[in-house]
Amino acid sequence: MQKVMAVLMLVGSSMVSAKVVNVEFKFTPYTGDLAQEHVQTVPGKARVFINNVLFAEQDVEKQTVPVLFDDREVAASVWVPMNSAGPVLRHGKNSIRIEFLPSDPAGPYSGQLSWASVTDQETETENESGSTTSTNQSDEGMDSRKGPGKIVFERDFNADFAVDRPWHHYPAVTVLSDADKQQLAAVVAARASGFKPGFVDTYKMLEGQEGIDLAAVKKSKCLDSAYAVGVRVTAPSADQFDYALTGNPEVVVGRKGGALFDDGKPGLYGKIKGDDNQMCAGMIISVSYPPRLSFVRTPAGSWEVVY
């Protein structure tokens, strides 16, 4: 009995110490039979919202993909690991919404959403044959929808591994005045005007950015190379701004029909000498001048970019 109790205590201790470090969502639109080894993905556009904030847009192309495992999970067209979601993710309760619009609005198809929590420890399971399998996933699940036309998946989840930020607790913005819109537009315009030789403002935005070696970027002068071939960053005109309320502290500012910042003709990057310089310039400009900016109103009443 003492040995049994010791084993139970050991198992209990292991279960308590295992922590969820990520939650993953995978989505695929497809045609075909899941009983087969492969299906065809459906072309279209997927939009991912986290806590009602547009997080990503992704084109899905038609291709043959495998059907995996005993639960017949389709290989993912869209993969969303929440430990890479950044500040949009809350400590505690969150929501995800995936909207998919197929290129052919009348064509029949199915959509599959799967999810799982990832823990910092593996759990072993013994099957009937006596062999064991191990996994670091838990709380796995799957849902499906059928077309034609647009389909939407929504799901709540917890992310206790997320960083709790002070502005997460600011009041939700429910209305924007004309003065608010003018202030937001002014911040965007000032950000765009900072893209000029010297790039002091651009470099300042990169300070502390994970995965970016700022010293190496400055040394390469890749932004100078981009400017020299004609790359410029411009903000929208007043009538082009799009302001989206999220039901949260964030207000998302974008451009109607396109990206918030316009960096000119894509072909200009090909004129930059050296592949490394081309990649550097493209990455730095996309990080500093993203397709949308999320703002919060501070307790002092000013607007601050949070991501």
N, C-alpha and C positions, 0 to 999 in steps of 0.2 A: 504493500500500500504506500509506503514511504517513497519507493521508486516511482510509482505511478504519479504521486503528488509532485515529486520533483520534476518529472517530465512535463506535467501540466503547467507547473510554474514557469518552466523554461520556455514552453510554447507561448504562454501568456505574455511573458516578458518580451519575446521576439515580436509578437503582434503589436504590443504597445509601442515598441521602439521604431517600428517601420513607419516611415513618414511618406506622405504623398509629395512628390517633388515636381510633378508635371501632370497636366491633363491634355490628352491629344484627341483631336477630332479629324476624321477622314471622310471625304465626300466624293462620290463618283456618280455621274449620270451615265446610263448604259442601256443598250439593247441586247437581247440574247437571253439564253437560258442559264441560270446559275448552277444548274446541275452539270453543265459542261465545264471544260477546263478554261475556256476563254470567252469573253464577251467583248462587244464594241462600245467604246465610250461615245457620247453624244456631243457634238460641237455646240458651243454656246459660251456664255459669260456667267461666271459665279461671282457673287459679291458676299463678303463675310463681314458681319457686324458683331462687335463685342460691346456689350452694354449700350446698344443702340448707336454706337459710333462706327462709321464705315472704316473697317480696318484694312481690307484688301480687296482688290478686283483681279480676277484671273480668267484668262481665256482658256477654254477647254477644247482641245483638238480631237478629231476622230482618230482612234487608234485601237489596236487589239491589246487587251490587258488580261492578265490571269485572274482566275477566281481561286482564292486561297483558303486553306484550312477547312476543317470540318464544318465550321459555321458559314461557309460560302461567302467570305468577305472579298469584295472586289478591290483590286489594287487601286490605291487612292489617286484621284485626279487633283484633289485639293487637300493639303495636309496642314493643319493648324496646331502647332505645339504651343500651349499657353505659357510655357516658361520663356518664350521668346516674344510674347505679346507686348512687353514694356509697360509704360505707365497707365495704359488704358485698362489694365487688369486690376481688380480690387482684391484686397485681402478679405477673404470670406466669399459671400455669394456674388455670382456673376451670371451673365447670360450670353449665349451665342445665337446668332441667326444667320443661316446660309440661304441665300436666294439664288436660284439658277434660272436663267432665261435661255432656252435653246435657240439655235439659229433658225431651225424650222419650227415655227409655233404650232403647226398642226401634226407633227410627227409623234407617234406613240413612243414612250420610253419610260424607264424607271430611274429613280434616284435612291442611292443608299448612303446613309450616314452611320458611321460607327464611332465609338468613343471608348476610352479607357483611361484610368488613372495609372500613373507610373510611380512606383515606390522606390525607396532607396535600399530595399532589400529584396532578395528573391525568395519565393515561397515554393516548396517542393510538394508535389502531389503524386501519390502512388496509384496506378491504375490496376485493373483487374488482372493483368498479366504479371504484375509484380514489379514492372519497371516504373521509374519515376520521371516526372517532367518538372521543370522549374520555370518560373516566370516572375518578372518584377511588375506585372500589370494586375490591376484589380478593378472592380466596378465596371466591367466591360459591358457594352450594350450595343444595340443596332436598331435602326429604324429605316423604313422605306416609304417612298411616295411614288405615285404614278403620274405621268403627264397625260395628254399633251399640254404644252404651254408651260408657264412659270410654275415652279414648285418652291416651297419654303419649308425649311426645317428650323425649329426653335428648341432650345434646351437650356435649362439652368444648371449650373455646376458650382462647386466650391473650389477656391484656390487659396488655401491658407498659406501657401508658399509665396504668395505675391507680396510685394512691398506695400505697406500701408503709408500713403502719402497724405500730408496735411490737407491738400486741396481736394482730396477725395471726399472730405466731409464738408466742403463748402455747400451752400444752398444751391439747388438746381436753378438754372436760368430758364425762366418761363416766357420771357418776352425781351425783344431787342428794340430799343428806341433808335431813332435816326442818328442821335448822337453816339450811341454805342457802335452802330455800323460805321460811322465816320472814323471813330477811333480805331476800330479793327482794321479798316482799310488803310489807315495811316501807318499802322505797324507793318502790314504786309508791304506797302510801298517802300518804307524805310529799309526793310530787309532786302528787297530787290535792289535798291540803289547802293547797297553795300558791296555788290559784286563789281569791283573796279580795281585797277592796279594798286597793289599794296595789300588788298584783300584782308584788311585788319578785321572788319566785321565778320567776314566769312570764317576766318581762322578762330575768332572768339567763339563762334557757334559750335566749333568742333572740339573745343576744350572739354575733356572728360568723356568724350564719346568712346564707348567701348569698341575695340577692334580697329581704331584709327590711330596710326602713328603720326601725330601732328608734326613732329619734327621732320619726319621723312617727307611728308606732303609739302612742307615749306621748302625743303631742300630741293625737291624735284622741280619746283616752279611749274607744276602742271596746270595750275589755274592761269598763270601768265601765258602759257602756251595756248590755252583755250581762248583767252581774250584776244590774243594776237591773230587768231584765224577768224575772229568775228563772233564768237559765242558771247551772248549777252543774256541777262536775266531781267525780265520785265514783269510787272504786276498787272492785274486786270484793270480795265477802265471801270469807272464807278458802276455802270449798268451791267457789268459782267460778273460781279461778285455774287456768290451764293452762300447764304448763311443757314446752317442747319442746327436746330435745337435738338438735344438728345434726351431730355428728361433728367439729365445729370448736370453737374457743374460745367461740363465742357460745351463749348459752342464750336462747331466745325466750320471753318471758312474754306471755300473752294471757288472754282471758276465755273460758270455755266458752260457745259459742253466740253470741258477739258481740264487740264491740270492748272493749279493755282498760279504757278510760275511758268512763264514761257521762256525757254532757253534757246529759241531760234530753230533753224533747220537742223534736223538730226545729222545730215551729211557733213556738217561742219566739224564734228568730232573726228571724222576720218581724215581730216586735213592736218590734225595734230601729229607731229613727228614722234614716232616711237609708240609701240603697243602699250608699254607700261604707262606712258604719259596719257594716252587715250583712256585707258582704264581708270587711272587715278582721277583725271578730270571728270569723267562720267560719274564715278562713284561719289566724289566729294560734292559735286553740284546736286546730285539726286538726294543726298543726305541733307544738305543745307537748305535746299529749295524743293521741298517735297510736293506731291500733288495736292495735299491739303494740310492745313494747320489747325490744331486744336487749342483753343484759348479757354482760360477761366478768369472770372472777375475776382480780384483779390479783395480782402476785407477793406482795403483802402479805396476800392472803387476803380482801380486801373485794370487793364487787360494784360494778361501774361500768357505767353506761349508755353504749353506744357508738353506738347509733342507734335 
